[in-house]
Amino acid sequence: MNVYLPIAEISINIYLLLTLGLSIGFLSGLFGIGGGFIASPLLILAGVPATIAVGTTTIQVFASSSTGAINHLQKKNVDFQMVTILIIGGFIGTLIGVYTLKAVNSSGLVENYLYIFYATILSLTALFILSESAKENAKKRKGKFKLHDHSWIHGLPLKIKFRKSKLYISIFAPLIIGFFIGILTGFTGIGGGFILVPCMIYILGMKTVSVIGTSLFNITIVSLISVFLQVFINHNLDFILAIILIVSSSLGAAIASRFIEKIKVDVLKVAFGFLILIIASLLIYELVRTPIYLQTIDIL
Amino acid sequence: MKKYLIIFLFFLTLSESNGSSFSLDKYEINIKTNFLGEEIVIFGEKSPEHDLIIILEGKRQAIRLNEKIKKKILWTNKSTQYRNIPNFFAIFSLPEKSLNELFLIKEIKKNHHLLSNSSQELYKIRQSLKQKSLYFEKKLIKGDENLFFSRFEIPDNINSGLIDIYFYKVIDNKVIDVDKKILKIKKKGLIQKIELMLYKNSLLYVFILVLFAILFSLMSNYTLRKK
């Protein structure tokens, strides 16, 4: 059974979309992520135009992160000082990202850029997560464990105290991180949790207890900003596709919550790293394989 | 059933006349949420003295032709924009004519610039439209007593707008008469409202989606999650 997507102007199998949504929701529930980095490329691979896939993914990211953000807000696990700075950086980044998407789309190279962007960012993140997991395991075995090392980011000026996270760092550190995550959200539809969380732990040195809440709250607000900007600037959010994705991914995430306690955190981290690596490999394959059609047409 | 009754009645009225004429079983297509494309029947009567060429041409608009080019190991796009290209194009003929034969008819080449054999770009555009089922060449099926018909599909990726239908009577590669009709493609119901809301009332569009996202994810969270 097919459903017509009014903004994408194509009809697509509803069961394919529901399966995609359920899988995205299940994986996002299992790994505690927004699922945008899976949703966006998979929708493009399923035949949804690239810009529509990016725009519509942002509302799915908002839906999947908002419930978690509310839960963490109730448990007071959100560092408001940190999240305010992240959102300021995120707002500027998202604005740039949305306009970049508009410019790249009009050049006709949006799929190339998105595939290269996704493949690069996902491969790097996967390698980072896997190497950090390996390092942590080695340190745990040796008996000395240090959460993060001091790097150049701790030498930046305008340092302030983040009471909730018990940190004394420059506001430029979260501002820069928020800015890059914002660009990512605006340009690719990704919430950026899979990059933000490692950055908060390994670069900023935040405590794990407030990392998830702060990250989810930031993703919720930045994806909400992105939803507004995508609709007003790019008109690339498909209503019907969004409803299908919201419903199926919310159900998938809820189902995943019944499995999550049965899986060890270490195993989950490694599995997450490999999952990202598999998606990156699929995208790289799309870039190197001989295309079925050597010419395609876009009606503007 | 209704479609065939219309065709039957049309044939009955035509059997009295000697000229050539044509009709469609419908002149309006509504795009709704369950739109998967639509089949249309084109039918009419042909006088034995001349050949028939029917051309369906959609709205002319800007298009982008993306050509895949291999750079070292990566396949990338090389994009070129063109203006005034029909978003839908179909050719029917009786007796069946190849594209090379159509190129010989000056009036048709002049009226439908997509039908040019001099441009490699236009050939590529025709091929790309064909991949999306937005371009095809079909023969008209000859029935009894100079009657003809053919079925074709308006694909689900069609843009809303008007499709002009030209009915050419041709003798010795010269057009002796032309008739024109219009097929309307309209977005209707929920689809039309959604599109209008996105462009005219974007704030409400976002508000409804955001509200739905919050409510549905909260609802599924409270009802399905493990307590």
Interface residues (C-beta under 8 A of the other chain):
Chain A: N2 V3 Y4 P6 I7 E9 I10 S11 I59 F62 A63 S64 S66 T67 I70 N71 S107 G108 L109 E111 N112 I116 L224 V227 F228 V231 F232 H235 L237 F239 I240 A242 I243 I246 V247 S250 L251 A253 A254 I255 S257 R258 E261 L287 V288 R289 T290 P291 Y293 L294 Q295 T296 I297 D298 I299 L300
Chain B: I31 K32 T33 N34 F35 L36 G37 Q61 A62 I63 R64 L65 N66 E67 K68 I73 L74 W75 T76 N77 S79 Q81 N87 K124 I125 Q127 S128 L129 Q131 K132 D156 N157 N159 K187 L190 I191 I194 E195 M197 L198 Y199 S202 Y205 V206 L209 V210 F212 A213 I214 F216 S217 L218 M219 S220 N221 T223 L224 R225 K226
